[in-house]
C-alpha cells in the first residue's frame, strides 16, 4: 500500500482538522473515477474567493494559495492514473504536490513577510484546502526516477482542492444567492423609504386630516408623528445589518407605507365622491332651477340695466340701513361686506367653487365664504394677502374674487 505523510515536521502539532482533511482526501483518491475529475484551477480560485467567509480563510491567505497554484504548471487540476485505486508501493503518494521555497513563495505572494507567510500557510492547512507533505528533514523537494519522472515529492499537496471542488462551488453559489438577496432587500428598503417620505410630504402639503393611528402601541394623529416614526425606522438601517435584520426592517417599512398610502387613498376617494355629487347636483340645478328664484335681488338689482333700477321708498331704505349697520365690535371688515352680487349669479358664473363647499354644496353666503377660504390656499394666496383682501373688499366680494380666479384657472 502507498503511505501518506500525515504529520508535520518539527514542533508543529497535528490537529484534528489536518486528520479530517487527509481522510477526506484519501477517500476521494481511492475512488475508481477519481482520475476523471478535472478542475480549472483559476475558476476554482474565483469560487474560493467568493466563499472565503464560509471556509474561514482571509484574503491574505488566498494570496498565498494563489501563489501555490501558480507553481502548478497545468491549468487543470487532475490526478494521474497511478494515483487512483489501491496502488502498491511504499513511496509517498504524489498527488498534486508543489514544492517552492519560502523565498520563491514570498515573491509570488507579492513580497509577503516570512512570518506572515508561515501563518497563512497554517490557516490554509487548518481550513483543509491544502495538505502539508513534509520530508524527513522538513525540506521541500521532489525525487525523480531514471526516466526523469517525479517519483515522490514533499511540499504542499493541492489534491484537497479537487476533492472539495463541488463543495466549494456550492458554497460560492450560496454566497452569491445571499448577496443577491441582501442587495434586493436594500433596494426594496431604499424605495420604500423614498415612497414614505414623498407620501408624508404630500399629506402635509395638502393638509390631509386622518383619525389617530395605533402603530406598535403608539397613537399617532398627525403627519409630524408619522414622519417621526419613519425617522425611527430609518435609524435602524445600516450597512452592517444582516439579511434577517433587513427582512424584518423591510416588513415594517412595507406595513408603514401601506398605512400611509391607505390614508391618501381615502382622502382621494372622498374628494372624488364629493366632486361627483356636486356635478350631479349642479346638473339638476341648472335644468330645473331659475337663478332669480334663488335670489330675488336679481329682479331688483344687477339683473336690470344700469340706470333703470327703481328707487326704493325712504322708509324701506331707512330700514335697510338700520339692518345693514355694523354691530359693535365687528370692525371694518363687517361694514365693508356689502353684497354687490346675488349668490345665484355668482354660482352660475363660477360653478367650480361648489365642489369645495361643505358637502359639495353652497346654499348660503357663509358656505361660499368657507369654500373660498379653502380654495385660496390651493391657489397660493397667503394668509396675509387673504386678510388684507377681507379688510378691503369684505368677505362676500373677496369670496367672489376667489371663485372667479378658480373658474378662470379651470378654463
C-alpha positions in Angstrom: 0.0 0.0 0.0 1.1 3.6 -0.6 2.0 5.5 2.5 0.9 9.1 3.3 2.9 11.6 5.3 0.3 12.8 7.8 2.3 14.6 10.4 4.1 18.0 10.2 7.8 18.4 10.6 9.4 19.8 13.8 7.4 21.2 16.7 4.2 21.8 14.7 1.4 19.8 16.3 -1.0 17.5 14.4 -4.6 18.8 14.7 -7.9 17.1 14.1 -8.6 19.4 11.2 -5.5 18.0 9.5 -6.6 14.4 10.1 -10.1 15.1 8.8 -8.7 16.8 5.6 -6.3 14.0 5.0 -9.0 11.3 5.5 -11.4 13.1 3.1 -8.7 13.4 0.5 -7.8 9.7 0.9 -11.4 8.7 0.3 -11.6 10.8 -2.8 -8.3 9.4 -4.2 -9.4 5.8 -3.6 -12.5 6.2 -5.8 -12.3 4.5 -9.1 -13.3 7.6 -11.0 -11.0 10.0 -9.2 -8.8 10.4 -12.2 -11.7 11.6 -14.3 -12.2 14.7 -12.1 -10.8 17.8 -13.9 -10.9 21.2 -12.2 -9.9 24.5 -13.7 -7.7 25.9 -11.0 -8.4 29.7 -11.7 -12.2 29.2 -11.8 -12.0 27.2 -8.6 -9.9 30.0 -7.1 -12.6 32.5 -8.0 -15.1 30.4 -6.3 -12.8 30.2 -3.3 -12.6 34.0 -3.2 -16.4 34.3 -3.1 -16.8 31.5 -0.5 -13.9 32.6 1.8 -16.3 33.5 4.6 -17.9 30.1 5.0 -14.5 28.4 4.5 -12.9 30.6 7.2 -9.9 32.0 5.2 -8.8 35.6 4.7 -7.8 37.4 1.6 -4.2 37.3 2.6 -4.4 33.5 2.9 -6.0 33.4 -0.5 -3.0 35.4 -1.9 -0.7 32.6 -0.6 -3.0 29.9 -2.2 -2.9 31.9 -5.5 0.9 31.8 -5.3 0.9 28.0 -4.6 -1.4 27.4 -7.6 0.9 29.4 -9.9 3.7 26.8 -9.2 1.5 24.1 -10.8 2.2 24.4 -14.5 -1.0 23.0 -15.8 -4.2 25.0 -15.7 -6.3 21.9 -15.0 -6.0 20.1 -11.6 -6.3 16.4 -12.1 -4.8 13.2 -10.7 -2.5 10.9 -12.6 -3.6 7.4 -13.4 -1.2 5.9 -10.9 -2.7 7.8 -8.0 -6.2 6.3 -8.1 -7.2 3.0 -6.6 -5.1 0.9 -4.2 -1.8 1.2 -5.9 1.1 -0.8 -4.4 4.4 0.5 -3.2 5.9 2.1 -0.1 6.7 5.5 -1.5 4.6 8.5 -0.6 1.6 9.2 -2.8 2.4 12.0 -5.3 -1.0 13.8 -5.5 -0.6 17.3 -6.8 2.4 18.5 -4.8 4.2 21.8 -5.3 7.4 22.4 -3.5 8.5 26.0 -3.7 11.0 27.5 -1.3 9.8 30.1 1.1 11.7 32.8 -0.8 10.1 32.0 -4.1 6.7 31.6 -2.5 7.1 35.0 -0.8 8.0 36.7 -4.1 4.9 35.3 -5.8 2.8 36.3 -2.8 3.7 40.0 -3.5 6.7 40.1 -1.1 4.8 38.8 2.0 7.0 38.6 5.1 8.2 35.1 6.1 6.4 35.1 9.4 3.2 36.2 7.8 3.6 33.6 5.0 4.0 30.8 7.5 0.9 32.0 9.5 -1.3 31.9 6.4 0.1 28.6 5.3 -1.1 27.2 8.6 -4.5 28.7 8.1 -4.8 27.1 4.7 -3.9 23.7 6.2 -6.4 24.1 9.1 -9.1 25.0 6.5 -8.5 21.8 4.7 -7.6 23.4 1.4 -4.0 22.0 1.2 -2.1 19.2 2.9 1.4 19.6 4.2 3.6 16.7 2.9 6.8 17.2 5.0 10.0 15.4 4.2 12.1 13.7 7.0 14.2 16.8 7.3 11.4 19.3 6.6 12.8 20.4 3.2 10.6 20.7 0.1 11.8 18.8 -2.9 11.0 16.2 -5.5 12.8 12.9 -6.2 13.0 11.9 -9.8 13.5 8.4 -11.3 15.8 7.3 -14.0 13.4 8.4 -16.7 13.1 11.9 -15.3 9.6 11.4 -13.9 8.9 12.5 -10.4 8.6 9.5 -8.1 8.0 11.3 -4.8 7.6 14.9 -3.8 7.5 16.8 -0.5 5.8 20.1 -0.1 2.1 21.2 -0.3 -0.5 18.9 -1.7 -3.3 20.6 -3.7 -5.4 17.4 -4.0 -8.0 18.6 -1.4 -9.0 21.3 -3.9 -10.1 18.6 -6.4 -11.8 16.6 -3.6 -13.7 19.7 -2.4 -14.3 21.4 -5.7 -18.1 20.6 -5.7 -18.4 21.7 -2.1 -16.6 25.0 -2.8 -18.7 25.7 -5.9 -21.9 25.1 -3.8 -20.7 27.4 -1.1 -19.8 30.1 -3.6 -23.3 29.8 -5.2 -24.9 30.1 -1.7 -22.8 33.2 -1.0 -23.9 34.7 -4.4 -27.5 34.0 -3.7 -27.2 35.5 -0.2 -25.6 38.6 -1.7 -28.3 38.9 -4.3 -31.0 38.6 -1.7 -29.3 41.3 0.5 -28.9 43.6 -2.5 -32.6 43.2 -3.4 -33.6 43.9 0.3 -31.5 47.0 0.4 -33.0 48.2 -2.9 -36.5 47.5 -1.6 -35.8 49.4 1.6 -34.5 52.4 -0.3 -37.5 52.5 -2.5 -39.9 52.2 0.5 -38.1 54.9 2.4 -38.4 57.2 -0.6 -42.1 56.4 -1.0 -42.9 57.1 2.6 -41.1 60.5 2.6 -42.9 61.6 -0.5 -46.3 60.5 0.7 -45.8 62.2 4.1 -44.8 65.4 2.3 -47.9 65.2 0.1 -50.2 64.7 3.1 -48.6 67.6 5.0 -48.7 69.9 2.0 -52.3 69.1 1.2 -53.4 69.3 4.8 -54.9 65.9 4.8 -56.6 65.0 8.1 -57.0 61.5 9.5 -58.1 59.6 12.5 -55.4 58.7 15.0 -53.5 55.5 14.2 -52.1 52.9 16.6 -48.7 51.8 15.4 -46.7 49.5 17.7 -48.8 50.6 20.7 -48.2 54.3 19.9 -51.0 56.7 19.0 -50.2 58.9 16.0 -52.6 61.6 15.0 -50.7 63.9 12.7 -48.2 63.9 9.9 -45.3 65.0 12.1 -45.8 61.9 14.2 -45.7 59.7 11.1 -42.5 61.4 10.0 -41.0 60.7 13.4 -42.0 57.0 13.0 -40.3 56.9 9.6 -37.1 58.5 11.2 -37.1 55.9 13.9 -37.3 53.0 11.4 -34.6 54.6 9.1 -32.2 54.9 12.1 -32.1 51.1 12.3 -30.8 50.8 8.7 -27.0 50.3 8.4 -24.5 48.7 6.1 -23.7 46.0 8.7 -27.3 44.8 9.1 -27.6 41.2 8.1 -30.3 39.5 6.0 -32.5 38.7 8.9 -32.4 42.3 10.2 -33.0 43.6 6.7 -36.0 41.4 6.2 -37.6 42.5 9.5 -37.0 46.2 8.6 -38.4 45.8 5.1 -41.5 44.2 6.5 -42.1 47.0 9.0 -41.5 49.7 6.3 -43.9 47.9 3.9 -46.6 47.9 6.6 -46.0 51.5 7.4 -46.0 52.6 3.8 -49.3 50.7 3.3 -50.9 52.6 6.2 -49.9 56.0 4.8 -51.0 55.1 1.2 -54.3 54.0 2.6 -54.8 57.4 4.3 -54.1 59.2 1.0 -56.4 56.9 -1.0 -59.2 57.5 1.5 -58.7 61.3 1.1 -58.7 61.0 -2.8 -61.9 58.9 -2.7 -63.7 61.4 -0.5 -62.7 64.2 -2.8 -63.8 62.2 -5.9 -67.1 61.3 -4.3 -67.8 64.9 -3.3 -67.0 66.1 -6.8 -69.3 63.6 -8.4 -72.2 64.5 -6.1 -71.6 68.2 -6.8 -71.6 67.7 -10.5 -74.9 65.7 -10.3 -76.5 68.3 -8.1 -75.3 71.2 -10.3 -76.6 69.4 -13.5 -80.1 69.1 -11.9 -80.0 72.6 -10.6 -79.1 74.1 -14.0 -82.1 72.3 -15.5 -84.9 72.9 -13.1 -83.8 75.9 -11.0 -84.2 79.5 -12.0 -81.5 81.6 -10.6 -83.7 84.6 -10.0 -85.9 82.4 -7.9 -82.9 81.7 -5.6 -82.0 85.4 -5.4 -85.0 87.7 -5.6 -82.5 90.6 -5.8 -81.7 89.6 -9.4 -85.0 91.2 -10.4 -84.3 94.2 -8.3 -80.5 94.6 -8.5 -78.0 94.0 -11.3 -80.3 91.9 -13.4 -81.7 95.3 -14.8 -79.7 97.6 -17.0 -77.8 100.4 -15.2 -79.8 103.5 -14.6 -83.1 101.6 -14.7 -83.0 100.4 -11.1 -86.1 101.7 -9.3 -85.7 103.8 -6.2 -86.9 102.4 -3.0 -89.0 104.4 -0.7 -87.3 106.3 2.1 -88.8 104.2 4.8 -87.5 101.0 3.1 -84.1 102.4 2.6 -84.0 103.6 6.2 -85.0 100.1 7.4 -82.3 98.6 5.2 -79.7 100.9 6.5 -80.7 100.0 10.0 -80.4 96.3 9.2 -77.0 96.7 7.5 -75.5 98.8 10.2 -72.4 97.1 11.7 -72.8 95.8 15.2 -70.4 96.9 17.9 -67.1 95.2 17.9 -67.4 93.7 14.4 -64.9 96.1 12.9 -64.3 97.5 9.5 -64.5 94.0 7.7 -68.2 93.5 8.6 -69.1 97.0 7.5 -67.5 96.5 4.1 -69.2 93.2 3.4 -71.9 94.6 1.1 -73.4 92.0 -1.1 -72.8 93.6 -4.6 -73.8 90.4 -6.5 -76.6 87.9 -5.7 -75.4 84.4 -4.7 -77.2 82.7 -7.5 -75.5 84.8 -10.1 -72.1 84.1 -8.6 -72.7 80.3 -8.6 -74.0 80.5 -12.2 -70.9 82.3 -13.3 -68.4 80.3 -11.2 -69.8 76.8 -10.7 -66.5 75.2 -9.8 -66.4 76.7 -6.4 -69.4 74.5 -5.4 -67.0 71.4 -5.4 -65.2 73.0 -2.4 -68.3 73.7 -0.3 -69.3 71.8 2.7 -70.7 68.5 1.5 -70.1 69.8 -2.1 -73.0 72.2 -1.7 -73.3 76.0 -1.3 -76.6 77.2 -0.1 -75.8 80.5 1.5 -73.1 83.2 1.6 -71.5 81.6 4.6 -70.9 78.4 2.6 -69.3 80.4 -0.2 -67.0 82.2 2.3 -65.9 79.0 3.8 -65.3 77.4 0.4 -63.3 80.5 -0.7 -61.1 80.1 2.5 -60.3 76.5 1.4 -59.6 77.4 -2.3 -57.3 80.4 -1.6 -54.6 78.1 0.0 -54.8 75.9 -3.1 -54.4 79.0 -5.3 -51.3 80.1 -3.4 -52.9 83.1 -1.7 -51.0 83.8 1.5 -52.9 84.3 4.8 -51.7 87.9 5.0 -52.9 88.7 1.5 -56.2 87.0 2.3 -56.6 89.1 5.4 -55.9 92.3 3.5 -58.5 91.3 0.9 -61.1 90.7 3.6 -60.4 94.0 5.2 -60.6 95.9 1.9 -63.2 94.1 -0.1 -65.2 92.4 2.6 -66.0 88.7 3.0 -68.5 88.5 0.2 -66.6 90.3 -2.5 -63.3 88.6 -1.6 -65.0 85.2 -1.9 -66.4 86.2 -5.3 -62.9 87.1 -6.5 -61.5 83.8 -5.3 -64.4 82.0 -7.1 -63.7 83.9 -10.3 -60.0 83.1 -10.1 -60.7 79.4 -9.7 -63.2 79.4 -12.6 -60.7 81.2 -14.9 -58.0 78.8 -13.9 -60.1 75.8 -14.7 -60.9 77.2 -18.1 
